[in-house]
């Protein structure tokens, strides 16, 4: 029997399969999606910071530049998944 893909491409279907492997209930799915959402936002902010500063995290290019990274802070963002806590560069 052929499964429906609900308009998802092959890569997205692979993500669905990975998600299904760890989830036993709809609550598990919601919790996992919330974590994935927060992780995606963190990664986007990290890339944005690298673009802004002009060097990658842990690069020696930032040493003594006056514009170096200074650790991480926590921030709560609101989304369709509820409040999500993310780490970000201040």
C-alpha positions in Angstrom: 0.0 0.0 0.0 1.3 3.4 -1.0 1.4 6.0 1.8 0.2 9.6 1.2 2.9 12.3 1.5 0.5 15.2 2.2 2.4 17.4 -0.3 5.8 16.8 1.4 8.9 16.3 -0.6 11.3 13.4 -0.1 13.5 15.2 2.4 10.4 16.4 4.4 9.1 12.8 4.4 12.4 11.6 5.8 12.1 14.1 8.7 8.6 12.8 9.3 9.9 9.2 9.6 12.7 10.3 12.0 10.1 12.2 14.1 7.8 9.1 14.2 10.6 6.9 15.5 10.9 8.8 18.7 7.2 9.7 19.3 4.5 7.6 20.9 1.7 10.2 21.2 0.6 13.5 19.8 2.0 15.2 22.9 5.4 13.7 22.1 5.1 15.1 18.6 4.2 18.6 19.8 7.1 18.6 22.3 9.6 17.5 19.6 8.3 20.1 17.1 8.7 22.8 19.8 12.3 21.8 20.4 12.9 21.6 16.6 11.4 25.1 16.2 13.6 26.5 18.9 16.7 24.8 17.5 16.0 26.2 14.1 15.6 29.7 15.4 18.9 29.4 17.3 20.7 28.2 14.2 19.2 31.1 12.2 20.4 33.6 14.8 23.8 32.0 14.8 24.2 32.4 11.1 22.9 36.0 11.3 25.6 36.7 13.9 28.3 35.2 11.8 27.2 37.3 8.9 27.1 40.5 11.0 30.5 39.9 12.6 32.2 38.6 9.5 33.6 35.5 11.2 32.5 32.1 12.4 32.0 31.1 16.1 35.3 30.3 17.8 37.3 31.9 15.0 40.5 33.7 16.0 39.5 36.5 13.7 37.4 37.9 16.5 40.2 38.0 19.1 40.9 41.6 20.3 38.8 43.0 17.5 36.6 45.0 19.7 33.7 43.2 18.1 33.9 39.7 19.5 31.3 37.3 20.8 30.5 37.4 24.5 28.8 34.2 25.4 25.1 33.3 25.3 22.0 34.4 27.0 18.5 32.8 27.2 15.4 34.3 25.7 11.8 33.2 25.6 10.0 33.6 22.3 6.3 33.1 21.7 5.2 30.9 18.8 2.3 28.7 17.6 4.0 26.0 19.7 3.8 28.1 22.9 6.6 29.8 24.6 10.1 28.4 23.6 13.3 29.2 25.3 16.3 29.7 23.1 20.0 30.5 23.6 21.3 33.6 21.8 24.4 35.8 21.6 23.7 39.0 23.5 
